[in-house]
Structures are given as C-alpha cells and as structure tokens.
C-alpha cells in the first residue's frame, strides 16, 4: 500500500512539474539565458 501511494505521488509530481504554467515560467527564468528576466519579474511580483 505504501509503495502505491509513493508511486502515485511521484507520478503526479512529475506530471504537474512538466505541465503547470508557473513551473514552466520558473524554469525559463532560472536558466542561464533567462537570468536577464529575473530582476524585472521580481519587480513585477512586489506589488
């Protein structure tokens, strides 16, 4: 039973990690190419 819960949790985490828009944006900002967008996005997040 515990293995089933662990497997279901891991699969749902991987599924949500790939498809959620906030994760896609965060991954794009954290890349070397996306570092130039880090400061503007932080300034937009403050208000």
C-alpha positions in Angstrom: 0.0 0.0 0.0 2.8 2.4 0.9 4.5 1.7 -2.4 1.3 2.5 -4.3 1.0 5.8 -2.5 4.6 6.7 -3.1 4.4 5.8 -6.8 1.2 7.8 -7.3 2.7 10.8 -5.5 5.9 10.6 -7.7 3.9 10.3 -10.9 1.6 13.2 -10.0 4.6 15.4 -9.0 6.3 14.7 -12.4 3.1 15.4 -14.3 2.5 18.7 -12.5 6.1 19.7 -12.7 6.0 19.4 -16.5 2.7 21.0 -17.3 1.9 23.7 -14.8 2.5 27.2 -16.2 4.2 28.6 -13.1 6.8 25.9 -13.2 7.4 26.5 -16.9 8.0 30.2 -16.2 10.2 29.5 -13.2 12.3 27.1 -15.2 12.7 29.6 -18.0 13.8 32.3 -15.6 16.3 30.0 -13.8 18.1 29.1 -17.0 21.3 30.9 -17.9 19.5 32.5 -20.9 16.6 33.6 -18.7 18.7 35.3 -16.0 18.1 38.7 -17.7 14.4 38.4 -16.8 14.9 37.6 -13.1 15.0 41.2 -11.9 12.1 42.5 -13.9 9.9 39.6 -12.8 10.8 40.2 -9.2 9.9 43.8 -9.5 6.5 42.9 -11.0 5.9 40.4 -8.2 6.4 43.0 -5.4 3.1 45.0 -6.0 
